[in-house]
Amino acid sequence: MTTTDFATILPRVLIVSRRTLRKNKFVDFVGEYHLDLVVGYGAVPVIVPRVTGVHMLLNSFEPIHGVLLCEGEDIDPSLYEAETTFLSSEELDEIRRLHASDTAIDKEKDTIELSLAKLCLERNIPFLGICRGSQILNVACGGSLYRDIGKELTKFCPQENKVVHIDYDNYDGHRHVVKIVENTPLHHWFKYSLEEEKMEIMVNSYHHQGVKSLAHRFKPMAFAPDGLIEGFYDPDSYNPEDGKFIMGLQFHPERMRSLYSNEFDYLGCPAAYKEFVKAVVAYQKKLNGTNKVPNSLKLDKELEERRKVIVHSFSVARNIYAAGDSFHQSKESDLKPGLEFLEERLKVNEEREKLARVVMGKMTVEQLSDLALFYHMMENICSEVLEKKLQNAVPTDLTHSDAF
């Protein structure tokens, strides 16, 4: 089997990029730890760029066998706050100063990731959310978030329960304790690392927001001493062998490694990725088993009759045009179905054009130039492929007659 053959059969995991400013230009990126683990366990990461309008193109990323969402900026609070926040304007300003790199809302990324999360929930596609990804999952299911843990949770905790969830000076090395809930996937993964009668591990985290109210469908898997939920899953959608996996982890198991080597802190650290990809592989197999395209696609009788009427209508119109005949009143009923079909298509195209103009109106000159270049390239490719197909479609008897 060639490398190309191998790549085509591996399941696809969509990962949305995060953007940053580099040399006065936006650059999209995804943490390599995530990519390494997905590839290492047997799936292909497909990066969804955080680009304006991509949320309308998600169908182009099919087939989707899994979705992994990870780091990013704060989620737009209007997506989960039904009531006005209790934080004062002074407190909100202080939060923006303390967490300047995270508090810049990225509505496009929000839209892309929420669309993917809801797609996974609708179609039971395996989903793993890490850090912000877990928050997206909770919001997609109707849960809410603390806009700032320090202001809304930590300051009300007894001193012995206070937790530092983010350390800007010790990104990878920072750890805090979490208590694992019994009989959950996390318990199973870390059971050999837990001390007797002590369900605790030290985790890496980097966040100032977190789950406030957990959506009803989820069950907590871990808590920080201040009460913050550090992991949750859907028990009814968890069976990796059967392609089921819906989970969110607020902490970063992929970064829980030795500072001087690549060894994980615990044997269970990569388990979330391993089981996630296991579910992705199983989901792909199920999808391939149920989505086999039959040799001949049979339309239902009503649709087939309508197709024949429309084809006949266009045939009559073509004959009138080719023969140069004047319009006969008797042929009006034959032409009407074709006219109605064209009017329907024109209406759909008009709506699509309006939507496209709205989206493009929000794009930069650079983005529009890239888009124009892309569609010009696609036009050339389409013309080439179409020409080849038309050449191959020439009947053999006509080819033979030309030879004489």
N, C-alpha and C positions, 0 to 999 in steps of 0.2 A: 504494500500500500504506500503510495506517495505521500509526501507532506501535504500536498493540496487536498488529496482524498481524505486524509486524517482531519484536516481543518474543517472540511465541509460537514463532517458528521458530529463534531463537538457541539454541545449546547451553548447558547449565547446568553451572556449575563450583561444587562444594560447597567452602566454606571454613569451618572451625570457628573460632568466636570464642575470644578469651581474656578472662578476667574480671579486673577490678581493683576495688578499693574506692574509692568516691567519695561523699563526704558520708554516710558510714556505710552505704552501700548498694552491692551489687555491680553493676557495669556491664559488659556484654559489648562487646568491640570487635575490629575487624580493621584492620590498618594500611592506610591509603588508597593507598599506592603499589601494593600488590598488586591492589586493586580497580580502580584506574585502568588498569593494564596489561592485566588480563583483559578489561575493557570495551573498551579501545582496540583490542584485536586481534580482537574479534568474538564474545565470549561473555558470558553473564550470570552474575555471582557470586551464589550462593545461600548466605547465611550460616546455618550450623548453630549454634544457640545452645548454649553450654556450660551446660546445665540438667539437673538430676537426672532420669534416666530417658530422655533423648533417644536414648541408644544403642539403646533398644528400639524406637524410632520411625523408624529410618533408612529403612525401606521407604517411609515417607510422603514422602520427598524424591525419589523416583523421578519422572521418569527422571534418572539420574545419568550425565553425559557426561564428567565429569572431576572430579578432587579435587586441591585445592591446600591443603597444610598448611604453616603457617609458625610464628611464634614462640610461646613459652609456657614454663611452668615445667619443671624437671627431670622426666624420666620416672621413674616408680617403679622403683627398682633391682631389685625382686623380679621384674620382668618380663624381665630379661635376665641377672641374675647367678645362675648355677647354684651357685657356691661362695661361701663367706663372703668378704667384702671384706678386702683386706690393709691397708686404712686403719684406723688406730687411732681410738678414740673421741675423743681429743683433736684429731686431724686432721679428723674429721668435724664436730666442733663449730666448728673454725676455718673450715671451708668454709661452714658455715651463717652464720657471722658475716660473712664476706667477700662472700657472694653471697645475702644475705637475701631479695632480691626474686625469686630464681629457685629456691631450694631448697625452697620450700613445695610438696610433692607435690599434684597435682590428679588424683586417681584417676578422676574422672568424665571429664575431658578425655582422659586416657590411654585409657579404654575406648572413647570415641567415635571417637578418631582411629585407634586400632589396628583397630577394626571396619571403618572406611572403607578403611584401607590394605589389609587382607586382602580386602575386597570387590573392590578394584581389581585385586589380584593374581589373584584367582579368575576375574574376568570380563574381564581385560585392559583395564580402564578406564584412560585416561591419568591419570598421577599425577605431581605435582611437589611435592617436599618441600624447603622452605627452612629452614635452621637446625634447630630442633627437628623440623620435618617430615621432614628427611633422617634424623634419628635414629630417629624413629617407623618409617620405612620399613625401616631396617636391623634394628631389633628385631623387626618383624613377620615378617621373613624368617629370624630365628634368629641375627642378629648381636648383638654386645655393645657397651657404651659405657665410656669412662673416666668414672668418677663425678666426677673433677676432673682436668683436664689438668695443672694446676700441680703437684699432688701426685703424680700417677702417670706423667707424661711429661716435663714441662719440667725438673724438678729433676734428671733423669738425663741431660739433653742437654748436649753441649759448649756453652759460652757463645755461640759464634758461630752456633749453631743454635736458640737459645732464641727463642720467639715470644710476643708479647703478643696473645692472642686476644680480650681484652675490655678496654675502657677506659671506665670509668664516667663520666669527665669529658669524653669526646670521642666521644659515641655515633655520630654520623653521619660525623664526620671521620676516625675511626681507620682506618688501613690497615696491612696487612702483606703480605708477598710470598707468592705461591704459584707452584709450577712446574706447568705444564700437561702432561699426558701426550699424546704424539702420536697422531694418528688417532682422536681421540675427538670427540664433539660440541663440547666446550669448545674444543678446538684449532681446529675449523672456524669457530666463532663469533668467536674472538679472533685469528685468524691474521693479520689485517691490522694488528693492534696489537702483535705480537710482534717484538722485535728479532731480527736474524739470529743463529742458533745460541743464542738465549736464550729459552726457553719460559716466561717469567715475566710476571705481571701483579700489580698491587697491588689487594688486595681489602678490603672492609669486613667485619668480623666482630664478633659480640657474643655470646660463649658461653664457658662454663667447662667444658663437657662435649663429647664428640665420639666418633667411631667408634673403637672399640678393635679388635674383630675384625669385618671386613667379611663379610657374608653371602655364601655361595659364588656365588650367581647374578649378583653385581654385579662391575663392573670399575671401578677407580679412574680418575678423570679429572684430579685435581689433588692435590698434596701441599704442605703447609707445610714449611719447613725443618726443623722438629722431627719430621717424619715423619707428622704427622696428616693423614688423608685429608680433603680439602676439597670433594671432589665425586665422585660415582659414578653409574653407570647400568647398566641391564640391556641388553646388546647384542642379546639375542634379542627384546627388547620395545622396540626403538627404530626406528621408521619413521613419523615424523609424518604423512606423506602417506597412510599406510595406517591411521591411527588408533592407532599404538602409541607409548607414551611412558611410561617408568618411570625416574625420576631423582631424585637427592637432591643438594642443594648446601648445604654447611655455611656458606658465606659468603653475603653479601647483595648480589646484583647490582642489585636494585631501589633500593638506597640509595647506590650508587656514582655520586654526582652531585657537581657543583661546589657548593661552599658558598654561592656567590653567584648561581647560576642553576640552572635545572633540567636542564642538559645532563649527559649521562652521561660518566663518565670514559673509557669505551671504546665503540666502535660495537657491540661484542658484548654489552654489559650487558643489554639487554632481550631478547636472543635466546632465552633459556630460556623466557620467557613467550610469545614469538611462536611458537616451535615447539611449545610445550605446547598453546596454543590451536588451532594448526593441526591437531594430533592430535585434540583435542577435537571440532573441526568434522567431521573425517573419521570419527571414531568415531560421531558422531550420525548421519551419513549411512548408515553401515553398519548401525547399529541400526534406523533407519527402514526400510531396505531389507529387513531380515530379520524385522522384527516387525510387518509389515502384518497387520492383523486381517482374516480372511476374512469375506465377507458372512454366511455361516452357519457357525457353529461346530459341527462334527460330533463327537459323543462316540464313543468306541470302543464296540463292541457290548455288551461285558460291563457297562460303566458305564451305558449307555443302558437295558439290561434292568433293572439295579438301580434306576435312577431311576423306571422305570415301575412296578415292584413297590411302591416306597415311596409313590408318588403314589396308587396303587390302595388301599394300606393306609389312608392318610389319608382317602381318599374314602369307604371303608367306614365308618370311625369317624365321619365327619361325618354320613353318612346315618343311622347308628344314633342319634346324638345328636339330629338334626333330627326324626326320626320318633318319638323317645321309645321305641324298641324296647328290650325287655329283651335282655340279652346271650345270644347263641346260641353254643353250644360249637363249631358248625360254622364260625363266623366267626373263631375264635381264630387259625387259621393265616394269615388275611388281615390280622389286626391286628398280628401279631408283627413283621414287617419295620419298620413304623412305630414300634413301641415300641423296637426295637433302635436305630433311627436317633436317636430322642430321647435315649436313654441315652448314646449316643456324644457327642451335642452337649452334654449336661449335664456329662459328664466333662471335655470340653475347656473348657467355661465355668468349671468349678470350678478347674481348673489355672490358667487365666488370672486368675481372681479372686484366688487365692492369691498369684500373682506380683505382681499389681497392688497388693495390700495390703502386700507386702514393700517395694516401691518407694515407695509413698506414705508408709509409716511412716518413711522416711528424709527426706521432704520437709519444708520449713518451713511454718509457717502461711500465710505470704505466697504460697508456691508452690502450696499446696493451694487457696487462694482463687482464684488465677489459673486453675488447672486446672479448678475447678468452674465458673467463669465461662465458660471456653472451651467446655466440653461442654454447658453450658446453651444457649449461642449455637448450637452445632452441632445440638442437639436441635430448636430452633426452625426452623432452616434446613431440616433434614431433614423436619420435619413439613410445611412449606410446599411443598417440592419434591414430596414424596410425594402430597400432596393434589392438586397440579396434574397429576401423572402419572396418578392415579386418575381424575380428571375427563376427561382426554384419552383414557383407555382405555375410556370408556363406549361400548358398541356403538351405531352410528348408527341401527339399526332400533329400539332402545329409545328413543332420543331422539325419533325420529319418532312412535312410539306415544304418547309422553307429550304430544305436541302436539295429539293428537286428543281 
